[in-house]
């Protein structure tokens, strides 16, 4: 597990806006370790972990696209069923809040058949301690199930 800088961009939901940003990043030779695109009505939200944060930031500034940075955890997850669930359970058992998460499952063979989870938590230091070097393989911790009521 490691930490990385993620960039978040909000774009007007119009044809071609996302493509324009992706083309500019590609021309600048910026690749993605993970990428998520979400619709928020009139705007689209893009979150991505670039392979070169500084280059990506400069490109976004050059094309006049506002962005925000955040520190996120990059956690290798098992390719077996439940790999991401196990990471979430371990964080929940330690009362850590996941602000958001998304996954990438193809990153050039750098993981052993699994994927990479990008996780924004309320306490990165504690989460790193809880998950250790590989969040999916440390010993199983008790999980307290929360009951949801209407």
C-alpha positions in Angstrom: 0.0 0.0 0.0 1.1 3.5 -0.7 -0.2 7.1 -0.8 -0.6 9.1 -3.9 -1.9 12.5 -5.1 -5.3 12.4 -6.8 -6.6 15.2 -9.0 -10.3 16.0 -9.1 -11.8 18.1 -11.9 -15.3 19.3 -12.4 -16.5 19.9 -16.0 -19.6 21.2 -17.6 -21.6 18.2 -18.9 -21.2 18.9 -22.6 -20.1 16.6 -25.4 -16.3 16.7 -25.9 -15.3 18.3 -22.6 -14.0 15.1 -21.0 -12.3 14.1 -24.3 -10.6 17.5 -24.5 -9.0 17.0 -21.0 -8.0 13.4 -21.8 -6.4 14.4 -25.1 -4.4 17.2 -23.4 -3.2 14.8 -20.7 -2.3 12.2 -23.3 -0.4 14.7 -25.4 1.6 15.5 -22.2 2.3 11.8 -21.8 0.3 11.5 -18.5 -1.1 8.1 -17.8 -3.6 7.0 -15.2 -3.1 4.6 -12.3 -6.9 4.9 -11.7 -9.7 7.0 -13.1 -13.4 7.5 -12.2 -15.9 9.7 -14.0 -19.3 10.6 -12.4 -22.3 12.6 -13.4 -23.5 15.2 -11.0 -26.3 16.7 -13.1 -25.1 19.8 -14.9 -21.4 18.9 -14.3 -19.3 15.9 -14.5 -16.7 15.0 -11.9 -13.5 13.3 -12.8 -11.1 11.8 -10.2 -7.8 10.3 -11.2 -4.5 9.3 -9.9 -1.9 10.2 -12.6 1.4 8.5 -13.0 3.0 11.9 -12.9 1.2 14.3 -10.6 3.2 17.4 -11.4 2.9 17.0 -15.1 -0.8 16.5 -14.9 -1.3 19.5 -12.7 0.7 21.7 -15.1 -1.3 20.5 -18.1 -4.6 21.2 -16.3 -3.4 24.7 -15.5 -2.3 25.2 -19.1 -5.7 24.3 -20.5 -7.4 26.4 -17.8 -9.2 23.6 -16.0 -9.7 24.0 -12.3 -8.7 21.1 -10.1 -8.3 20.0 -6.5 -5.7 17.7 -5.1 -6.2 15.1 -2.4 -4.0 12.5 -0.7 -5.4 9.0 -1.2 -4.4 5.4 -0.4 -3.6 3.0 -3.1 -4.3 -0.5 -1.8 -3.7 -3.7 -3.7 -6.7 -5.9 -3.6 -7.1 -9.6 -4.3 -8.5 -10.8 -7.6 -10.6 -13.2 -5.6 -14.2 -12.5 -4.8 -14.5 -10.2 -1.9 -11.1 -8.6 -2.1 -12.3 -5.0 -1.9 -15.0 -6.0 0.7 -12.2 -7.3 3.0 -10.4 -4.0 2.9 -13.6 -2.1 3.7 -14.3 -4.4 6.6 -10.9 -3.9 8.1 -11.3 -0.1 7.9 -14.8 -0.3 9.4 -13.6 -2.5 12.3 -11.2 0.3 13.2 -14.0 3.0 12.9 -12.4 4.6 9.9 -14.7 6.4 7.5 -14.3 5.9 3.7 -15.1 9.3 2.1 -15.0 7.6 -1.4 -13.3 4.8 -3.2 -12.9 3.5 -6.8 -10.9 0.7 -8.3 -8.6 0.0 -11.2 -8.2 -3.5 -12.4 -5.5 -3.2 -15.2 -2.3 -1.6 -14.4 0.4 -3.3 -16.4 0.8 -6.5 -14.3 1.9 -4.7 -11.2 -0.4 -6.7 -9.0 -0.9 -10.4 -8.8 -4.2 -10.9 -10.5 -6.0 -8.3 -8.5 -6.6 -4.6 -8.7 -5.8 -1.3 -7.1 -8.3 0.4 -4.8 -8.1 4.2 -4.5 -9.5 5.1 -1.1 -10.0 8.5 0.6 -10.3 8.0 4.3 -10.8 10.3 7.3 -7.5 9.3 8.9 -4.8 8.2 6.4 -2.2 7.5 9.1 -4.4 5.1 11.0 -5.6 3.5 7.8 -2.1 2.8 6.8 -1.3 1.2 10.1 -4.5 -0.9 10.0 -4.0 -2.1 6.4 -0.2 -2.5 6.6 1.7 -3.1 3.4 -1.1 -5.0 1.7 -4.6 -4.4 3.0 -6.0 -7.6 1.6 -3.6 -10.0 3.2 -3.1 -9.1 6.8 -4.9 -11.3 9.4 -8.6 -11.1 9.6 -9.9 -8.5 12.0 -13.3 -8.6 13.7 -16.0 -6.7 11.9 -18.9 -5.0 13.7 -21.9 -5.0 11.4 -23.9 -1.8 11.5 -27.7 -2.1 11.3 -29.4 0.4 9.1 -32.9 1.6 9.9 -35.3 3.7 8.0 
